[in-house]
Amino acid sequence: MRDKEKIKEIYEILPKLNCGFCGFSSCGQFARAVVEGKASPFGCKQNPRLGYRIGEIIEGKVPAHNYGHQSAPVSGPAVSSTPQALRQEVGALSQDVDDILARIENLKVRR
């Protein structure tokens, strides 16, 4: 099976929510990354069990290296040295929370 066919077949079984929890902005990008070996077949956080079916589609060819988009990045416990830097960090974190809440609301509206 050609790569384009594999991508299409994987995309067809995905939930198509484009939630981004896999680390990609769309289910199509996730499907392409899996076929290219850049993401784990078990990367769909909406339905991780799809990984078994995706593994069959890619014929069990799962790279042995770490996937760059398998899980959300986690930053270490950095402490700002100035009040201004702290305000910037809090502002960035607040924006991240707002973005996550907006995604959740979008998922609710779609259902």
Beta strands, then each sheet from edge to edge (+ up, - down):
end
